[in-house]
């Protein structure tokens, strides 16, 4: 179950429309949301409007471990993450110790 931690940071998106990229300032410097945050253990979700939507990859990983879901589940989660980033404004990060990127898988 997704729980919102009050110590979570909102890392605002920095969009570059010419490169079609979205970055955030992380402990390790500026990182790509699409290729770094998407696969980071600290990514708790994406802020879309007034809501925070749980990171789809984290849920897919739990489903894969519990039910043995297919690789297609992970691919669908990645596509949903990209859609949320397109519509969102920030990443919700639970990196309380300022460690930076930690791989999810």
Buried (B, 14 or more C-beta within 10 A) or exposed (E): EEEEEEEBBEBEBEBEEEEEEBBBEBBEEEBEBBEBBBBBBBBBBBBBEEEBBBBBBBBBBEBBEEEEBEEEBBEBBBEBBBBBBEEBEBBBBBBEEEEBBEEBE
